[in-house]
Amino acid sequence: MIAVENLFSGQSLSLVSGSMPLMVTGIARDSRQVRPGDVYVAMGSAAEQPAHAREAIARGACVVLAEHGLTLDASVPLLRTAHARWSFARASASAHGLPRRALPLVGVTGTAGKSTTTHCAWWAMGEGAARIGTIGWHDGVNERANAQTTPPPEQLHDFLAGLPSTCGGVAMEVSSHAGDQHRLAGLQFAALAFTGLGHDHLDYHRTLGAYLTAKLRALRLLRTGGLCVINADAPDAHAVAHAANGADARVVMLGFKRGDSRLVRTNSGWRIRHEAVDYRVPVRLPGDFNAWNAAAGALLATATGVPLQNGLARLASMPAVPGRLELLAHRPDTYVDYAHTPDELKVMLTAVRKEFPGRRLVCVFGCGGDRDRSKRGPMGCAALIADHVVLTTDNSRSEDPKAIAEEVIKGLPSGTEVYWAQSDDLASGRWLDEMRPVHGAKTRVSEAPRSLLVELDRGTAIRLARALAGNDGVVVVAGKGHETDQLLRGVTMPWDDRAFVRSLEVRP
């Protein structure tokens, strides 16, 4: 049983009708999961709330908490709140004993790099640390799948409350959806990192301003004096720093060109100059951005008591992050990456070209259906950084994959040549003559070839890309990363880029 005064501690609620019980069994926001003695929090559309509230009461709810608009013809007390989602998350945290007995929590938000930075923070914290994010949940011993980047409050709180006291800390990704929906209300962060803002999720947030606002909500959850690591080179760094200062955070501006902590690439590898001390940054993934991710992760770990030198040293043994520029086949070297926004694709391909100068670079990518359509053309333009581009299907959902491809094509620069693959192209190889020759080692990115091959079958597209690259080339299969299914025309089918690319490995 939970004392009501503890459940709603820190909340300003008004009692509309009835008298409140002193004790309750718990709190639920799904009427189907209500247990006798629970508080039910009414959410969803105004039209559906009365029916759901009646179901919750029939299942034994002893209190209903709702925003203005819901009235009850029932004997149970009705509480009013200004924001049901926020109230539920706060109360759920209290019901699970959080944050009172929570372990040190560090978060990563931004558009790109959340998973890798979170992995770096998790690994830097040492054995027994926990992790929550897009790739999955790790409780310090076992890994399990996670359906959402930042899970719903009750699932998150149950996970955190179940961690052993030996866990050194928790690293988690903080999505913009979680910020907008107040999923993290009631928790407290020891540290947060902001990787930067790009073009993503505008189908949900509508504007970049609203998207940034949702990200900044996490800063309100920083404890006083908590650490905030900001990408100093990001255009919105100043806005994040202003919000962090307003939250009385300890701000570290980390960048390559700007910031009080600087990353520098030397002949012996990456180094960070932080608080007048020079440290080596072991980076096992290609790309300058991964040096930032590694350094930021180690800095976050310092908020859990890990010295920066120790956290950085641990990163030397960190395994590959699943589906984040993960090398999975050779001849040609073939990477799988999660890049699925124009900015991510541009930064990733630029980094790979810089890492492998003179080698033919081929990119496979697609755009999701029933999502932000405004990024389709920019995705195609970003992909043209590669020597060759193969456009394919990536979770078309209810849309026609061909129609999505045509939208991408409409957004390409004038003069871009488009080739629609034929069924026997892979066997005949005739398309190779049409798409070659490619530019050589001295080609600048601005002179990248303006040609694109469309193959809507993802497996065939990857095979075509490898054929275009040749044994000495480099292929990046972008978009799905660690995911293990493909949603086509409303049907979910198994598909794993990583497993498929591994199957193509040329054995000696």
C-alpha positions as CSV (number, residue, x, y, z in Angstrom):
1,M,0.0,0.0,0.0
2,I,1.1,3.6,-0.7
3,A,0.2,6.7,1.3
4,V,-1.6,9.1,-1.0
5,E,0.4,12.0,0.4
6,N,3.6,10.3,-0.7
7,L,2.1,9.3,-4.1
8,F,1.3,12.9,-5.0
9,S,4.1,14.6,-3.2
10,G,5.1,17.9,-4.9
11,Q,1.9,18.0,-7.0
12,S,-0.8,20.7,-6.8
13,L,-4.1,18.8,-7.3
14,S,-7.7,19.8,-6.5
15,L,-10.3,17.5,-5.1
16,V,-13.6,17.9,-7.1
17,S,-15.8,15.3,-5.4
18,G,-15.7,12.6,-2.8
19,S,-13.2,12.1,0.0
20,M,-9.7,10.8,-0.6
21,P,-8.5,7.5,0.9
22,L,-5.4,7.6,3.0
23,M,-3.8,4.6,1.2
24,V,-4.0,3.2,-2.3
25,T,-2.5,0.1,-4.0
26,G,-0.9,1.9,-6.9
27,I,-1.5,4.0,-10.0
28,A,-2.5,3.1,-13.6
29,R,-3.2,5.0,-16.8
30,D,-4.6,2.0,-18.7
31,S,-8.2,1.2,-17.6
32,R,-7.6,-2.5,-18.5
33,Q,-4.7,-2.7,-16.1
34,V,-6.4,-1.2,-13.0
35,R,-6.3,-3.3,-9.8
36,P,-8.6,-2.9,-6.9
37,G,-7.5,0.1,-4.8
38,D,-5.6,1.8,-7.7
39,V,-5.7,5.5,-8.7
40,Y,-6.7,5.7,-12.3
41,V,-5.3,8.6,-14.4
42,A,-7.6,9.4,-17.3
43,M,-5.7,10.2,-20.6
44,G,-6.5,10.0,-24.3
45,S,-9.2,11.8,-26.2
46,A,-11.9,13.6,-24.3
47,A,-14.5,11.5,-26.0
48,E,-13.1,8.2,-24.8
49,Q,-12.2,9.3,-21.2
50,P,-15.7,8.7,-19.6
51,A,-16.0,5.1,-20.9
52,H,-12.4,4.3,-19.8
53,A,-13.0,5.9,-16.4
54,R,-16.1,3.8,-15.9
55,E,-14.2,0.6,-16.8
56,A,-11.4,1.6,-14.4
57,I,-14.0,2.1,-11.6
58,A,-15.6,-1.3,-12.4
59,R,-12.2,-2.9,-12.0
60,G,-11.8,-1.4,-8.6
61,A,-10.2,2.1,-9.0
62,C,-10.7,4.1,-5.8
63,V,-9.7,7.5,-7.2
64,V,-9.8,9.0,-10.7
65,L,-7.4,11.8,-11.7
66,A,-8.2,13.8,-14.8
67,E,-7.7,17.1,-16.5
68,H,-10.6,19.6,-16.7
69,G,-13.5,18.3,-18.8
70,L,-14.1,14.9,-17.3
71,T,-17.1,14.6,-15.0
72,L,-18.0,11.4,-13.1
73,D,-21.4,10.0,-12.1
74,A,-19.8,7.8,-9.5
75,S,-19.0,7.5,-5.9
76,V,-15.2,7.5,-6.2
77,P,-13.3,10.8,-5.6
78,L,-12.3,12.9,-8.7
79,L,-9.0,14.8,-8.6
80,R,-8.1,17.5,-11.1
81,T,-4.7,18.1,-12.5
82,A,-3.4,20.6,-15.1
83,H,-1.4,17.9,-16.9
84,A,-2.4,14.2,-16.6
85,R,0.8,12.9,-18.3
86,W,3.0,14.8,-15.9
87,S,1.0,13.9,-12.9
88,F,1.0,10.2,-13.8
89,A,4.8,10.1,-14.4
90,R,5.5,11.9,-11.1
91,A,3.2,9.6,-9.2
92,S,4.5,6.5,-10.9
93,A,8.0,7.4,-9.9
94,S,6.9,7.9,-6.3
95,A,5.0,4.6,-6.3
96,H,8.3,2.9,-7.3
97,G,10.3,4.6,-4.6
98,L,12.0,7.0,-7.1
99,P,14.0,9.1,-7.2
100,R,14.7,8.6,-3.5
101,R,16.5,5.2,-4.1
102,A,17.4,5.7,-7.7
103,L,20.9,5.1,-8.9
104,P,22.9,7.9,-10.6
105,L,21.1,8.6,-13.9
106,V,22.8,10.2,-17.0
107,G,20.9,11.1,-20.1
108,V,21.7,11.8,-23.8
109,T,19.4,13.8,-26.0
110,G,19.7,15.3,-29.5
111,T,19.0,14.1,-33.0
112,A,22.1,12.1,-33.9
113,G,24.5,10.1,-31.8
114,K,22.3,9.3,-28.8
115,S,22.8,5.5,-29.0
116,T,26.5,5.7,-29.4
117,T,27.0,8.3,-26.7
118,T,24.8,6.4,-24.3
119,H,26.8,3.2,-25.0
120,C,30.0,5.1,-24.3
121,A,28.7,6.5,-21.0
122,W,27.5,3.0,-20.1
123,W,30.8,1.4,-20.9
124,A,32.8,4.1,-19.2
125,M,30.9,3.6,-16.0
126,G,32.2,0.1,-15.7
127,E,30.9,-3.4,-15.1
128,G,27.4,-3.6,-13.7
129,A,26.2,-0.3,-15.1
130,A,22.8,-0.2,-16.8
131,R,21.6,1.2,-20.1
132,I,18.3,2.2,-21.7
133,G,17.8,3.2,-25.3
134,T,16.9,2.5,-28.9
135,I,19.0,-0.6,-29.1
136,G,17.7,-2.2,-25.9
137,W,17.9,-2.3,-22.1
138,H,20.8,-3.7,-20.2
139,D,20.5,-4.3,-16.5
140,G,24.2,-4.8,-15.9
141,V,24.0,-8.5,-16.7
142,N,21.4,-9.1,-19.5
143,E,20.2,-7.3,-22.6
144,R,16.6,-7.2,-23.8
145,A,14.8,-5.4,-26.6
146,N,13.1,-2.1,-26.1
147,A,10.2,-1.0,-28.3
148,Q,10.8,2.7,-27.7
149,T,13.9,4.9,-27.3
150,T,12.6,6.2,-24.0
151,P,10.0,3.8,-22.5
152,P,6.7,4.8,-20.9
153,P,7.0,5.9,-17.3
154,E,5.7,2.8,-15.5
155,Q,8.0,0.5,-17.6
156,L,11.0,2.8,-17.0
157,H,10.3,3.1,-13.3
158,D,9.9,-0.7,-12.9
159,F,13.2,-1.2,-14.6
160,L,15.0,1.4,-12.5
161,A,13.5,0.2,-9.2
162,G,14.6,-3.4,-10.0
163,L,18.3,-2.6,-10.5
164,P,20.6,-3.9,-7.8
165,S,22.5,-1.5,-5.4
166,T,25.7,-2.7,-7.0
167,C,24.8,-1.0,-10.3
168,G,27.2,2.0,-10.7
169,G,24.7,4.1,-12.7
170,V,22.3,4.2,-15.6
171,A,22.9,5.7,-19.0
172,M,19.8,6.4,-21.1
173,E,18.6,8.0,-24.3
174,V,16.1,10.8,-23.9
175,S,13.9,11.2,-27.0
176,S,11.9,14.3,-28.0
177,H,8.7,12.3,-27.7
178,A,9.6,11.5,-24.1
179,G,10.2,15.2,-23.4
180,D,7.0,16.3,-25.0
181,Q,5.0,13.6,-23.2
182,H,6.6,14.2,-19.8
183,R,7.7,10.5,-19.5
184,L,10.6,11.5,-17.3
185,A,8.8,13.7,-14.8
186,G,9.7,12.6,-11.3
187,L,13.2,11.5,-12.1
188,Q,16.5,13.4,-11.5
189,F,19.6,13.4,-13.7
190,A,23.1,13.7,-12.5
191,A,24.2,14.6,-16.0
192,L,22.9,15.2,-19.5
193,A,24.5,15.5,-22.9
194,F,23.1,17.4,-25.9
195,T,24.5,16.1,-29.3
196,G,22.8,18.7,-31.5
197,L,19.5,19.1,-33.4
198,G,18.8,18.0,-36.9
199,H,15.8,17.5,-39.2
200,D,13.7,14.7,-37.7
201,H,10.3,14.0,-36.2
202,L,8.7,17.1,-37.7
203,D,5.7,14.9,-38.5
204,Y,5.1,14.9,-34.8
205,H,6.6,18.3,-33.6
206,R,5.7,20.3,-36.7
207,T,8.4,22.9,-36.2
208,L,12.1,22.8,-35.3
209,G,11.3,25.2,-32.4
210,A,8.8,22.7,-30.9
211,Y,11.3,19.9,-31.5
212,L,14.0,21.8,-29.6
213,T,11.6,22.8,-26.8
214,A,10.8,19.1,-26.3
215,K,14.5,18.3,-26.1
216,L,15.2,21.1,-23.6
217,R,12.6,19.8,-21.2
218,A,15.1,17.2,-20.0
219,L,17.3,20.0,-18.6
220,R,14.6,20.8,-16.0
221,L,15.3,17.3,-14.5
222,L,19.0,18.0,-13.9
223,R,19.8,18.2,-10.2
224,T,21.3,21.5,-9.0
225,G,25.0,21.5,-10.0
226,G,24.5,18.6,-12.4
227,L,26.7,18.2,-15.4
228,C,25.5,19.3,-18.9
229,V,27.7,18.4,-21.9
230,I,26.8,20.4,-25.0
231,N,28.0,20.0,-28.6
232,A,29.7,23.4,-28.8
233,D,29.8,23.2,-32.6
234,A,26.0,22.8,-33.0
235,P,24.1,25.8,-34.2
236,D,21.7,25.7,-31.2
237,A,24.4,25.2,-28.6
238,H,23.9,28.7,-27.2
239,A,20.1,28.1,-26.6
240,V,20.9,24.8,-24.8
241,A,23.6,26.5,-22.7
242,H,21.2,29.2,-21.7
243,A,18.6,26.7,-20.6
244,A,21.3,24.7,-18.7
245,N,22.5,27.8,-16.9
246,G,18.9,28.5,-16.0
247,A,18.8,25.0,-14.4
248,D,21.9,25.8,-12.4
249,A,23.9,23.1,-14.2
250,R,27.6,22.8,-14.6
251,V,28.1,23.3,-18.3
252,V,30.8,21.8,-20.4
253,M,31.0,23.0,-24.0
254,L,32.7,20.2,-26.0
255,G,33.6,20.7,-29.6
256,F,36.2,20.6,-32.3
257,K,36.2,24.3,-33.3
258,R,34.5,25.9,-30.2
259,G,34.1,25.2,-26.6
260,D,36.0,25.2,-23.3
261,S,36.8,21.5,-23.9
262,R,38.3,20.7,-27.3
263,L,38.8,17.6,-29.3
264,V,42.0,17.4,-31.5
265,R,43.1,14.7,-33.9
266,T,46.8,14.1,-33.7
267,N,49.1,11.6,-35.4
268,S,48.7,9.2,-32.4
269,G,44.8,9.6,-32.4
270,W,42.2,11.7,-30.7
271,R,42.8,13.8,-27.6
272,I,40.6,16.0,-25.4
273,R,41.8,19.1,-23.6
274,H,39.5,19.4,-20.6
275,E,40.0,21.6,-17.5
276,A,43.7,22.2,-18.6
277,V,44.5,18.5,-18.7
278,D,45.2,16.6,-21.9
279,Y,43.7,13.1,-22.2
280,R,43.8,10.4,-24.9
281,V,40.4,9.5,-26.4
282,P,40.3,5.9,-27.7
283,V,37.9,5.9,-30.7
284,R,37.1,2.6,-32.3
285,L,34.6,3.8,-34.9
286,P,35.2,5.9,-38.0
287,G,34.2,9.6,-38.1
288,D,35.0,12.7,-36.1
289,F,31.6,12.6,-34.6
290,N,32.4,9.3,-32.8
291,A,35.3,11.1,-31.1
292,W,32.7,13.5,-29.7
293,N,30.4,10.7,-28.7
294,A,33.2,8.9,-26.9
295,A,34.5,12.0,-25.0
296,A,30.9,13.0,-24.1
297,G,30.2,9.5,-22.8
298,A,33.2,9.6,-20.6
299,L,32.4,13.0,-19.3
300,L,28.9,11.8,-18.4
301,A,30.4,8.9,-16.5
302,T,32.3,11.4,-14.2
303,A,28.9,12.4,-12.8
304,T,28.6,8.9,-11.4
305,G,32.0,9.1,-9.7
306,V,34.2,7.7,-12.4
307,P,37.4,9.7,-13.0
308,L,37.7,10.9,-16.6
309,Q,41.0,9.2,-17.1
310,N,39.4,5.8,-16.1
311,G,36.3,6.3,-18.1
312,L,38.3,7.1,-21.3
313,A,40.6,4.1,-20.7
314,R,37.6,1.8,-20.5
315,L,36.4,2.9,-23.9
316,A,39.4,1.2,-25.5
317,S,37.7,-2.1,-24.9
318,M,34.2,-1.1,-25.9
319,P,32.6,-3.5,-28.4
320,A,31.0,-2.1,-31.6
321,V,27.6,-0.4,-31.1
322,P,25.1,-2.5,-33.0
323,G,24.1,-0.9,-36.3
324,R,26.2,2.2,-35.7
325,L,28.8,2.3,-38.5
326,E,29.3,-1.4,-37.7
327,L,31.7,-3.2,-40.1
328,L,30.1,-6.5,-41.0
329,A,31.6,-7.7,-44.3
330,H,34.7,-7.2,-46.4
331,R,35.6,-7.1,-50.1
332,P,34.0,-4.5,-50.2
333,D,34.0,-3.3,-46.6
334,T,30.3,-3.0,-45.8
335,Y,29.0,-1.0,-42.8
336,V,25.5,-0.9,-41.4
337,D,24.5,2.4,-39.9
338,Y,21.3,3.9,-38.3
339,A,21.5,7.3,-40.1
340,H,18.0,8.1,-41.1
341,T,17.9,11.9,-41.3
342,P,19.5,14.3,-43.9
343,D,22.0,15.6,-41.4
344,E,22.9,12.2,-40.1
345,L,23.4,10.9,-43.6
346,K,25.5,13.9,-44.6
347,V,27.8,13.8,-41.6
348,M,28.2,10.0,-41.7
349,L,29.0,9.8,-45.4
350,T,31.4,12.8,-45.2
351,A,33.2,11.0,-42.3
352,V,33.5,7.7,-44.2
353,R,34.8,9.5,-47.3
354,K,37.4,11.3,-45.1
355,E,38.3,8.0,-43.4
356,F,38.8,6.1,-46.7
357,P,40.1,8.6,-49.2
358,G,40.4,7.4,-52.8
359,R,38.0,4.4,-52.3
360,R,34.7,4.2,-54.1
361,L,31.9,4.9,-51.7
362,V,28.4,3.6,-52.2
363,C,25.4,4.4,-50.0
364,V,22.2,2.4,-49.7
365,F,19.3,4.2,-48.1
366,G,15.5,4.6,-48.1
367,C,12.8,6.8,-46.4
368,G,10.1,5.6,-44.1
369,G,6.4,5.8,-44.9
370,D,3.8,7.6,-42.9
371,R,6.4,9.9,-41.4
372,D,7.9,13.3,-42.1
373,R,7.7,13.6,-45.9
374,S,9.7,16.9,-46.0
375,K,13.0,15.1,-45.3
376,R,12.8,12.8,-48.4
377,G,14.3,15.1,-50.9
378,P,17.0,16.3,-48.5
379,M,17.8,12.7,-47.7
380,G,18.5,12.0,-51.4
381,C,20.6,15.1,-51.7
382,A,22.7,14.1,-48.7
383,A,23.2,10.6,-50.1
384,L,24.8,12.0,-53.2
385,I,27.9,12.7,-51.2
386,A,28.7,9.0,-52.0
387,D,30.1,8.0,-55.4
388,H,27.0,5.9,-56.1
389,V,23.6,5.8,-54.4
390,V,21.2,3.0,-54.3
391,L,17.7,4.0,-53.2
392,T,15.6,1.3,-51.7
393,T,12.7,0.6,-49.3
394,D,12.9,1.3,-45.6
395,N,9.7,0.7,-43.6
396,S,7.2,2.0,-46.2
397,R,4.4,1.2,-43.7
398,S,1.1,1.9,-45.5
399,E,2.6,3.8,-48.4
400,D,3.7,2.5,-51.8
401,P,7.5,2.1,-51.8
402,K,7.6,3.3,-55.4
403,A,5.7,6.5,-54.5
404,I,8.2,7.2,-51.7
405,A,11.1,6.7,-54.1
406,E,9.5,9.1,-56.6
407,E,9.2,11.8,-53.8
408,V,12.9,11.3,-53.0
409,I,13.7,11.7,-56.7
410,K,11.7,14.9,-57.0
411,G,13.9,16.5,-54.4
412,L,17.2,15.7,-56.1
413,P,19.3,18.4,-57.8
414,S,18.5,19.2,-61.4
415,G,20.4,17.0,-63.8
416,T,20.7,14.0,-61.5
417,E,20.4,10.8,-63.5
418,V,18.1,8.2,-62.2
419,Y,18.2,4.5,-63.1
420,W,15.4,2.1,-62.2
421,A,16.9,-1.4,-61.7
422,Q,15.6,-4.3,-63.8
423,S,15.1,-7.8,-62.6
424,D,18.2,-9.2,-64.2
425,D,20.6,-6.3,-63.6
426,L,22.6,-8.0,-60.9
427,A,23.2,-11.0,-63.2
428,S,23.9,-9.1,-66.4
429,G,25.9,-6.2,-64.9
430,R,24.9,-3.9,-67.8
431,W,24.0,-1.1,-65.4
432,L,27.6,-1.0,-64.3
433,D,28.6,0.4,-67.6
434,E,25.9,3.1,-67.4
435,M,26.9,4.2,-63.9
436,R,30.7,4.1,-64.3
437,P,33.2,5.6,-64.4
438,V,33.2,7.2,-60.9
439,H,35.4,10.0,-59.7
440,G,38.8,9.1,-58.4
441,A,40.9,9.8,-55.3
442,K,41.1,13.5,-55.9
443,T,37.4,14.1,-56.2
444,R,35.9,16.7,-53.9
445,V,32.6,16.1,-52.3
446,S,31.1,18.9,-54.2
447,E,31.9,17.0,-57.5
448,A,30.1,13.8,-56.4
449,P,28.4,12.1,-59.3
450,R,24.7,13.0,-59.8
451,S,23.3,9.5,-60.4
452,L,21.1,7.3,-58.4
453,L,20.0,3.7,-58.9
454,V,16.5,2.6,-57.6
455,E,16.1,-1.0,-56.4
456,L,13.1,-1.4,-54.1
457,D,14.0,-4.9,-52.8
458,R,16.4,-4.1,-50.0
459,G,18.4,-7.3,-50.3
460,T,19.0,-6.9,-54.0
461,A,19.8,-3.2,-53.4
462,I,22.6,-4.2,-51.0
463,R,24.0,-6.7,-53.4
464,L,23.9,-4.1,-56.2
465,A,25.7,-1.6,-54.0
466,R,28.5,-4.1,-53.3
467,A,28.9,-4.8,-57.0
468,L,29.1,-1.1,-57.7
469,A,31.7,-0.6,-55.0
470,G,34.0,-3.4,-56.2
471,N,36.3,-5.3,-53.9
472,D,38.3,-2.3,-52.9
473,G,35.3,0.0,-52.3
474,V,33.2,0.9,-49.2
475,V,29.5,0.4,-48.8
476,V,27.3,1.9,-46.1
477,V,23.8,0.5,-45.7
478,A,21.9,3.3,-43.9
479,G,18.6,3.7,-42.1
480,K,17.8,0.6,-40.1
481,G,20.9,-0.1,-38.1
482,H,20.0,-2.6,-35.3
483,E,16.4,-3.1,-36.3
484,T,15.2,-6.6,-37.2
485,D,12.0,-6.1,-39.1
486,Q,10.6,-4.3,-42.1
487,L,7.1,-2.9,-42.2
488,L,5.8,-3.1,-45.8
489,R,2.2,-2.2,-46.8
490,G,1.1,-2.6,-43.2
491,V,2.7,-6.0,-42.8
492,T,5.7,-6.5,-40.5
493,M,8.2,-8.9,-41.9
494,P,11.6,-10.0,-40.5
495,W,14.5,-8.1,-42.0
496,D,17.9,-7.6,-40.4
497,D,20.5,-5.5,-42.3
498,R,23.3,-6.7,-40.0
499,A,22.5,-10.4,-40.5
500,F,22.0,-10.0,-44.3
501,V,25.4,-8.1,-44.7
502,R,27.1,-10.7,-42.6
503,S,25.8,-13.4,-44.9
504,L,27.6,-11.7,-47.8
505,E,31.0,-11.9,-46.2
506,V,33.6,-13.3,-48.6
507,R,35.3,-16.2,-46.9
508,P,39.0,-16.8,-47.7
